[in-house]
Amino acid sequence: MKDWALQVYHRLPAPARSMAASLRGLSLHRWRYGPETERLVAEALEREHWSAERWKVWQDERLAYVLHRAATKVPYYQEYWLRRRRDGDRGSWDVLENWPILKKDVLRENQRAFVAEDCDIRRMYHEHTSGTSGKPLDLWWSRETVRSWYALFEARVRTWHGVSRRDNWAILGGQLVTPFHQSRPPFWVWNAASRQLYMSSYHLSPDYIPAYLEALRYYRVDYMLGYASSMHALAQVVLEKGLDAPSLQVALSNAEPLYEHQRKSIAQAFRCPVRDTYGMSEIACAAGECEAGTLHIWPEVGVIELLHNNVEELVPAGQTGRFICTGLLNADMPLVRYEVGDHGALAPQGAESSCACGRTLPVLQKVEGRLDDVILTRDGRRVGRLDPVFKSDFSIREAQIIQESLDRIRVRFVPTPKYTPQDGLAIGRRLQDRVGEMKIVLEPVEHIPRSANGKFRAVISNLATEQSESLG
């Protein structure tokens, strides 16, 4: 949402905010679901029991189509292969290993050049995301891609755990559904079109948690989806204060690492299983945790290669490598050998056959990435996943948020030549909208240091451990 629109929205009374959310929800619902949805869900569930050989045939055929379309219809790749041909290179574009690694910076700087020339982006779904690194990305999906993706989500996330899009559900996400400075409930909006209670992740103060629990009861919420850090903050207060939280059918974690101590607290507070998911807005790969606790890969979404950090050599199954993913679902903005920025390990072939759930989908053994810290406010709120601060057209390449004290945050950012002081003021204002009246120090840098695995944490807290615990 544009800044001016967000300011208008925040001035609305609470019922009007819910009406606005419902209108937006209706528009999204029409994009996501249609008469073909039930068929797509049934087909996805049937494919879960395919053999590895059958999946290889399917992926090979789809990959050949995506690579050919990318090389012949996508401007960025057309120019790339034309340049190779001019240089005398006759390597085949039908071989995945002949394609270059696609870095996020290259995608960000040439976004529209990755959309196939036979597509009209005015008729496509536009997704704007900053990712965990603060790098803004614009993505375009056809209606077919959107509905295929949400059918997979319906099958592999909701159906696996006994819920559906027709159930009432709650989400703890990054949208500013309530102004940060609001100190009385409601800290949520009701999206009637999606049967969704969108709860603010920015008001999880211990004093406000009883109101959240009452909202879950009032709207008869069956399950919850959200950032692990936000659901954990909610669960911690429930357990520490002995509050009576409503029982849920399942709690689903997305967009952040789910740690075992978080899983345990959420499960205990809401008396339900807690399941993890893995994915990204670029939909280059995805996975979901089954009822047996295995993280199964969704082969329809993409092909995953695991490479060593510094060389283009495959890492053996069971060992950690960087994810290089080729999207299969979105053939209209195909991302070939895209380095998503996460590290992890694939389970050895055959591990899927031993899963107690009975599905034969391949297994993602572990994911190492998205290691954001949580910002603590003076009144005890835990604010995680601050990447929405950068979901705008600010002239920055990437950014990192560092909490130095309860009253001070430093923002390191790499500016582009188009950066202006107004961009910095806007970033500071958007950050204060989420964390309150902290001092925001803007620090332009030439680059942001990476860790040994090539990544950097988007949010870092330098508060002493005992100080953090005293706020719990």
C-alpha positions as CSV (number, residue, x, y, z in Angstrom):
1,M,0.0,0.0,0.0
2,K,1.3,3.5,-0.9
3,D,2.3,5.7,2.0
4,W,-0.5,8.2,1.3
5,A,-3.1,5.5,1.1
6,L,-1.9,3.9,4.3
7,Q,-2.2,7.3,6.1
8,V,-5.8,7.6,4.8
9,Y,-6.6,4.0,5.8
10,H,-5.2,4.6,9.3
11,R,-7.6,7.6,9.8
12,L,-10.6,5.4,9.2
13,P,-12.6,4.0,12.1
14,A,-12.1,0.3,12.8
15,P,-15.2,-0.9,11.1
16,A,-14.3,1.0,7.9
17,R,-10.8,-0.5,8.0
18,S,-12.3,-4.0,8.1
19,M,-14.5,-3.1,5.2
20,A,-11.5,-1.9,3.2
21,A,-9.7,-5.1,4.1
22,S,-12.7,-7.1,2.9
23,L,-12.8,-5.3,-0.4
24,R,-9.1,-5.9,-1.0
25,G,-9.7,-9.5,0.1
26,L,-12.5,-10.0,-2.4
27,S,-10.2,-8.8,-5.2
28,L,-7.4,-11.2,-4.1
29,H,-9.9,-14.0,-3.8
30,R,-11.0,-13.6,-7.4
31,W,-7.4,-13.8,-8.5
32,R,-6.5,-16.8,-6.4
33,Y,-9.5,-19.1,-6.8
34,G,-11.8,-20.0,-9.7
35,P,-13.9,-22.9,-11.1
36,E,-10.7,-24.9,-11.7
37,T,-9.5,-24.7,-8.1
38,E,-11.0,-28.0,-6.8
39,R,-9.7,-29.9,-9.8
40,L,-6.2,-28.4,-9.3
41,V,-6.2,-29.3,-5.6
42,A,-7.3,-32.9,-6.4
43,E,-4.6,-33.3,-9.0
44,A,-1.9,-32.0,-6.6
45,L,-3.0,-34.4,-3.9
46,E,-2.9,-37.3,-6.5
47,R,0.7,-36.4,-7.5
48,E,1.9,-36.7,-4.0
49,H,2.2,-40.4,-4.5
50,W,4.1,-40.4,-7.7
51,S,7.3,-42.4,-8.0
52,A,10.7,-40.6,-8.2
53,E,10.9,-41.8,-11.8
54,R,7.6,-40.3,-12.8
55,W,8.5,-37.0,-11.1
56,K,11.7,-36.9,-13.1
57,V,9.9,-37.3,-16.4
58,W,7.4,-34.6,-15.4
59,Q,10.1,-32.1,-14.3
60,D,12.2,-32.8,-17.3
61,E,9.3,-32.0,-19.7
62,R,8.3,-28.9,-17.8
63,L,11.9,-27.7,-17.5
64,A,12.5,-28.1,-21.3
65,Y,9.4,-25.9,-21.9
66,V,10.4,-23.2,-19.4
67,L,14.0,-23.1,-20.7
68,H,12.9,-22.8,-24.4
69,R,10.4,-20.1,-23.5
70,A,12.9,-18.2,-21.5
71,A,15.5,-18.3,-24.2
72,T,13.2,-17.3,-27.0
73,K,10.5,-15.1,-25.4
74,V,12.2,-13.3,-22.4
75,P,14.2,-10.2,-23.4
76,Y,16.9,-10.6,-20.8
77,Y,17.6,-14.2,-21.7
78,Q,17.2,-13.5,-25.5
79,E,20.0,-10.9,-25.2
80,Y,22.1,-13.2,-23.1
81,W,22.0,-16.1,-25.6
82,L,22.4,-13.8,-28.6
83,R,25.6,-12.4,-26.9
84,R,26.9,-16.0,-26.4
85,R,26.2,-16.8,-30.0
86,R,28.0,-13.7,-31.3
87,D,31.0,-14.8,-29.2
88,G,31.0,-18.2,-31.0
89,D,29.5,-20.2,-28.1
90,R,27.2,-23.0,-29.3
91,G,26.2,-24.4,-26.0
92,S,22.6,-25.6,-25.9
93,W,20.1,-23.7,-23.8
94,D,18.3,-27.0,-23.3
95,V,20.9,-28.0,-20.7
96,L,20.3,-26.3,-17.4
97,E,24.0,-26.3,-16.4
98,N,24.7,-24.1,-19.5
99,W,22.7,-21.2,-17.9
100,P,24.4,-18.6,-15.6
101,I,23.6,-18.2,-11.9
102,L,21.0,-15.4,-11.6
103,K,21.7,-13.1,-8.7
104,K,19.1,-11.0,-7.0
105,D,20.8,-7.8,-7.9
106,V,20.6,-8.7,-11.6
107,L,16.9,-9.5,-11.3
108,R,16.2,-6.4,-9.4
109,E,17.9,-4.1,-11.9
110,N,16.2,-5.7,-14.9
111,Q,12.9,-6.8,-13.6
112,R,10.6,-6.1,-16.6
113,A,13.2,-7.7,-18.9
114,F,12.4,-11.0,-17.2
115,V,8.7,-10.9,-18.3
116,A,8.0,-12.8,-21.6
117,E,7.4,-10.4,-24.5
118,D,4.0,-12.0,-25.3
119,C,2.6,-11.0,-21.9
120,D,0.8,-7.8,-21.0
121,I,1.9,-6.9,-17.5
122,R,-1.2,-4.6,-17.2
123,R,-3.3,-7.8,-17.1
124,M,-1.0,-9.7,-14.7
125,Y,-0.9,-9.9,-10.9
126,H,1.8,-7.6,-9.6
127,E,3.7,-8.6,-6.5
128,H,6.0,-6.2,-4.8
129,T,8.4,-7.6,-2.2
130,S,11.6,-6.5,-0.5
131,G,12.6,-10.0,0.6
132,T,14.5,-10.5,3.9
133,S,17.5,-8.4,2.7
134,G,15.6,-5.2,2.1
135,K,16.1,-5.4,-1.7
136,P,12.8,-4.4,-3.5
137,L,11.6,-6.8,-6.2
138,D,8.7,-6.5,-8.6
139,L,7.2,-9.7,-9.8
140,W,4.4,-10.5,-12.3
141,W,2.2,-13.6,-12.4
142,S,-0.5,-14.6,-14.8
143,R,-3.9,-15.6,-13.4
144,E,-3.1,-19.2,-14.3
145,T,0.1,-19.0,-12.2
146,V,-1.6,-17.4,-9.3
147,R,-4.4,-20.0,-9.2
148,S,-1.9,-22.9,-9.6
149,W,0.1,-21.6,-6.7
150,Y,-2.8,-21.2,-4.4
151,A,-4.2,-24.6,-5.3
152,L,-0.9,-26.1,-4.2
153,F,-1.0,-24.1,-1.0
154,E,-4.6,-25.4,-0.4
155,A,-3.5,-29.0,-1.0
156,R,-0.1,-29.1,0.6
157,V,-0.6,-26.7,3.6
158,R,-4.3,-26.5,4.5
159,T,-5.6,-30.0,3.4
160,W,-2.7,-31.8,5.0
161,H,-3.7,-30.4,8.3
162,G,-7.5,-30.7,8.2
163,V,-8.4,-27.1,7.4
164,S,-9.4,-25.3,4.2
165,R,-9.9,-21.7,2.9
166,R,-13.5,-22.0,4.0
167,D,-12.5,-22.1,7.6
168,N,-12.0,-18.9,9.7
169,W,-8.3,-18.3,10.2
170,A,-6.0,-15.7,11.7
171,I,-2.8,-14.3,10.3
172,L,0.1,-12.5,12.0
173,G,1.9,-10.8,9.2
174,G,3.7,-7.7,8.2
175,Q,0.9,-5.4,7.1
176,L,0.2,-2.3,9.2
177,V,-3.5,-3.1,9.7
178,T,-3.5,-0.8,12.8
179,P,-1.5,2.4,13.4
180,F,1.5,1.6,15.7
181,H,0.5,4.3,18.2
182,Q,-2.9,2.9,18.7
183,S,-3.1,1.8,22.3
184,R,-6.6,0.3,22.5
185,P,-8.1,-2.7,20.6
186,P,-8.9,-3.7,17.9
187,F,-5.4,-4.4,16.8
188,W,-6.8,-6.4,13.8
189,V,-9.1,-6.2,10.9
190,W,-11.6,-8.8,9.7
191,N,-11.3,-9.7,6.0
192,A,-14.8,-11.2,5.4
193,A,-14.1,-12.2,1.8
194,S,-11.2,-14.5,2.9
195,R,-12.6,-15.4,6.4
196,Q,-9.4,-13.9,7.7
197,L,-8.6,-12.2,10.9
198,Y,-5.5,-10.1,10.1
199,M,-3.8,-9.4,13.5
200,S,-1.1,-6.8,13.9
201,S,2.4,-8.1,14.5
202,Y,3.3,-4.7,15.9
203,H,1.1,-4.7,19.0
204,L,2.2,-7.9,20.8
205,S,2.8,-6.2,24.1
206,P,1.9,-8.4,27.2
207,D,-0.9,-5.9,28.1
208,Y,-2.6,-6.4,24.7
209,I,-2.4,-10.2,24.4
210,P,-5.8,-10.8,26.3
211,A,-7.5,-8.7,23.6
212,Y,-5.9,-10.8,20.8
213,L,-7.2,-14.0,22.5
214,E,-10.7,-12.5,22.7
215,A,-10.6,-11.7,19.0
216,L,-9.6,-15.3,18.2
217,R,-12.6,-16.5,20.2
218,Y,-15.0,-13.9,18.8
219,Y,-14.2,-14.8,15.2
220,R,-14.1,-18.5,16.0
221,V,-10.7,-18.9,14.4
222,D,-9.9,-22.5,13.5
223,Y,-6.2,-22.1,12.6
224,M,-3.4,-19.5,12.5
225,L,-0.7,-18.7,10.0
226,G,2.1,-16.2,10.6
227,Y,5.7,-15.3,11.4
228,A,7.2,-17.7,13.9
229,S,8.5,-14.8,16.0
230,S,5.0,-13.2,16.2
231,M,3.2,-16.4,17.1
232,H,5.9,-17.2,19.6
233,A,5.5,-13.7,21.2
234,L,1.8,-14.4,21.6
235,A,2.3,-17.8,23.0
236,Q,5.0,-16.7,25.5
237,V,2.6,-14.3,27.2
238,V,-0.2,-16.9,27.3
239,L,2.1,-19.3,29.1
240,E,3.8,-16.8,31.4
241,K,0.5,-15.3,32.6
242,G,-1.5,-18.5,32.5
243,L,-4.0,-17.1,30.1
244,D,-6.7,-19.3,28.6
245,A,-6.1,-19.3,24.9
246,P,-8.5,-20.9,22.5
247,S,-7.5,-24.3,21.0
248,L,-6.6,-24.3,17.3
249,Q,-6.5,-27.1,14.8
250,V,-3.0,-26.1,13.6
251,A,-0.5,-23.2,13.6
252,L,1.4,-22.7,10.4
253,S,4.7,-20.9,10.3
254,N,5.8,-19.0,7.2
255,A,8.5,-16.5,6.0
256,E,10.8,-17.1,9.0
257,P,12.8,-19.9,10.5
258,L,10.8,-21.9,13.0
259,Y,12.9,-22.8,16.0
260,E,12.1,-25.8,18.3
261,H,11.6,-23.6,21.4
262,Q,9.1,-21.5,19.4
263,R,7.3,-24.6,18.1
264,K,7.0,-26.0,21.7
265,S,5.6,-22.8,23.1
266,I,3.1,-22.2,20.3
267,A,1.9,-25.8,20.5
268,Q,1.5,-25.7,24.3
269,A,-0.3,-22.3,24.3
270,F,-2.8,-23.2,21.6
271,R,-3.0,-26.9,22.2
272,C,-2.3,-27.8,18.5
273,P,0.4,-29.1,16.2
274,V,2.7,-26.5,14.7
275,R,3.9,-27.0,11.1
276,D,6.5,-25.2,9.0
277,T,6.5,-24.0,5.4
278,Y,9.2,-22.8,3.1
279,G,8.8,-20.6,0.1
280,M,9.3,-17.2,-1.4
281,S,7.4,-14.6,-3.5
282,E,9.5,-15.5,-6.5
283,I,8.0,-19.0,-6.3
284,A,11.2,-20.6,-7.5
285,C,10.8,-23.4,-4.9
286,A,8.6,-24.4,-2.0
287,A,8.1,-27.0,0.7
288,G,5.6,-27.9,3.4
289,E,5.8,-29.9,6.6
290,C,3.5,-33.0,6.8
291,E,1.8,-34.3,9.9
292,A,4.8,-36.6,10.5
293,G,7.2,-33.6,10.8
294,T,8.9,-34.0,7.4
295,L,9.5,-31.0,5.1
296,H,8.4,-32.2,1.7
297,I,9.4,-30.3,-1.5
298,W,6.8,-29.4,-4.0
299,P,8.4,-30.5,-7.3
300,E,5.8,-28.6,-9.5
301,V,7.2,-25.3,-8.2
302,G,10.9,-25.6,-9.2
303,V,14.1,-27.5,-9.6
304,I,16.5,-27.2,-6.7
305,E,20.3,-27.4,-7.2
306,L,22.6,-27.3,-4.1
307,L,26.0,-25.8,-4.9
308,H,29.0,-25.1,-2.8
309,N,29.5,-21.5,-1.6
310,N,32.3,-20.4,-3.9
311,V,32.2,-22.8,-6.8
312,E,29.6,-24.1,-9.2
313,E,29.8,-27.7,-8.0
314,L,26.9,-29.8,-6.6
315,V,26.8,-30.6,-3.0
316,P,26.1,-34.2,-2.1
317,A,22.7,-35.0,-0.5
318,G,22.7,-34.4,3.2
319,Q,25.4,-31.7,3.1
320,T,24.6,-28.0,3.2
321,G,24.8,-25.8,0.1
322,R,23.3,-22.7,-1.4
323,F,19.9,-23.0,-3.1
324,I,20.0,-22.4,-6.8
325,C,16.4,-22.7,-8.0
326,T,14.7,-22.8,-11.5
327,G,11.0,-21.9,-11.3
328,L,8.7,-24.2,-13.1
329,L,5.3,-22.7,-12.1
330,N,5.7,-19.1,-13.5
331,A,6.7,-19.5,-17.1
332,D,5.8,-15.9,-17.9
333,M,8.5,-14.5,-15.7
334,P,10.9,-17.5,-15.6
335,L,13.8,-17.4,-13.2
336,V,16.5,-19.8,-14.3
337,R,19.2,-20.9,-11.8
338,Y,18.1,-18.2,-9.4
339,E,20.2,-17.9,-6.2
340,V,17.5,-17.4,-3.6
341,G,19.9,-16.5,-0.8
342,D,19.1,-19.5,1.5
343,H,21.3,-22.5,2.4
344,G,20.1,-25.9,3.3
345,A,20.4,-29.6,2.6
346,L,18.4,-32.1,0.6
347,A,17.7,-35.5,2.1
348,P,19.3,-38.5,0.3
349,Q,17.1,-40.0,-2.5
350,G,14.7,-42.6,-1.0
351,A,14.2,-40.7,2.3
352,E,10.7,-39.8,1.1
353,S,9.7,-43.5,1.0
354,S,10.2,-43.8,4.7
355,C,8.0,-40.9,5.8
356,A,5.2,-42.1,8.0
357,C,2.7,-39.8,6.1
358,G,2.9,-42.2,3.1
359,R,3.7,-39.4,0.6
360,T,6.6,-39.8,-1.9
361,L,7.4,-36.2,-2.3
362,P,11.2,-35.4,-2.0
363,V,12.4,-34.2,1.3
364,L,14.1,-30.9,2.3
365,Q,16.4,-32.0,5.2
366,K,17.0,-28.5,6.6
367,V,16.9,-24.8,5.7
368,E,19.5,-22.4,7.0
369,G,18.6,-18.8,6.2
370,R,16.2,-16.0,7.0
371,L,17.9,-15.6,10.3
372,D,16.3,-12.3,11.4
373,D,16.4,-11.1,15.0
374,V,13.5,-9.5,16.7
375,I,13.3,-5.8,17.7
376,L,12.3,-5.2,21.3
377,T,10.4,-2.0,22.3
378,R,10.4,-0.4,25.7
379,D,6.9,-1.5,26.5
380,G,7.7,-5.1,25.8
381,R,6.6,-5.7,22.2
382,R,8.6,-8.1,20.1
383,V,8.6,-6.9,16.5
384,G,9.9,-9.3,13.9
385,R,10.1,-9.3,10.1
386,L,10.6,-5.6,9.3
387,D,11.2,-6.0,5.6
388,P,7.8,-4.2,4.8
389,V,9.7,-1.0,5.8
390,F,11.5,-1.3,2.5
391,K,8.5,-2.3,0.3
392,S,8.5,0.9,-1.7
393,D,10.5,2.5,-4.5
394,F,13.3,3.8,-2.3
395,S,16.6,4.3,-4.1
396,I,18.6,1.7,-2.0
397,R,20.2,-1.5,-3.0
398,E,19.9,-3.3,0.3
399,A,19.5,-2.5,4.0
400,Q,20.1,-3.9,7.5
401,I,18.4,-2.9,10.7
402,I,20.5,-3.0,13.9
403,Q,19.0,-2.4,17.4
404,E,21.7,-0.8,19.5
405,S,19.5,-0.1,22.6
406,L,15.8,0.1,23.5
407,D,15.7,3.6,22.2
408,R,18.1,3.5,19.2
409,I,18.1,1.7,15.9
410,R,20.7,2.0,13.2
411,V,19.8,1.4,9.5
412,R,22.7,0.5,7.3
413,F,21.9,0.9,3.7
414,V,23.6,0.9,0.3
415,P,22.2,3.9,-1.7
416,T,21.9,4.1,-5.5
417,P,22.9,7.2,-7.4
418,K,19.2,8.3,-7.3
419,Y,19.0,8.3,-3.5
420,T,17.8,11.5,-1.9
421,P,17.4,12.7,1.8
422,Q,13.7,12.3,1.3
423,D,14.2,8.6,0.9
424,G,16.0,8.4,4.2
425,L,13.2,10.4,6.0
426,A,10.6,8.1,4.5
427,I,12.5,5.0,5.7
428,G,12.8,6.4,9.2
429,R,9.1,7.3,9.3
430,R,8.1,3.8,8.1
431,L,10.3,2.2,10.7
432,Q,8.9,4.4,13.5
433,D,5.4,3.4,12.4
434,R,6.4,-0.1,13.4
435,V,8.6,0.3,16.5
436,G,7.5,3.6,18.0
437,E,9.6,6.7,18.9
438,M,13.0,5.2,18.8
439,K,16.0,7.3,17.5
440,I,16.7,6.1,13.9
441,V,20.2,6.6,12.7
442,L,20.7,6.2,9.0
443,E,24.1,5.0,7.9
444,P,24.9,4.9,4.2
445,V,27.6,2.3,3.4
446,E,29.3,0.9,0.3
447,H,28.3,-2.6,1.2
448,I,26.9,-4.6,4.0
449,P,29.2,-7.3,5.4
450,R,28.2,-10.9,4.9
451,S,28.7,-13.9,7.1
452,A,30.7,-16.9,6.2
453,N,27.8,-18.5,4.3
454,G,27.4,-15.4,2.0
455,K,24.3,-14.0,3.7
456,F,23.7,-11.1,6.1
457,R,21.0,-10.8,8.7
458,A,18.4,-8.2,7.8
459,V,17.6,-7.5,11.5
460,I,20.2,-7.7,14.3
461,S,19.6,-7.0,18.0
462,N,22.6,-6.0,20.1
463,L,20.7,-5.9,23.3
464,A,22.1,-7.8,26.3
465,T,20.5,-11.2,26.8
466,E,19.5,-10.4,30.4
467,Q,17.8,-7.2,29.1
468,S,15.9,-9.2,26.5
469,E,14.8,-11.7,29.1
470,S,13.6,-9.1,31.5
471,L,11.1,-7.9,28.9
472,G,9.7,-11.3,28.4
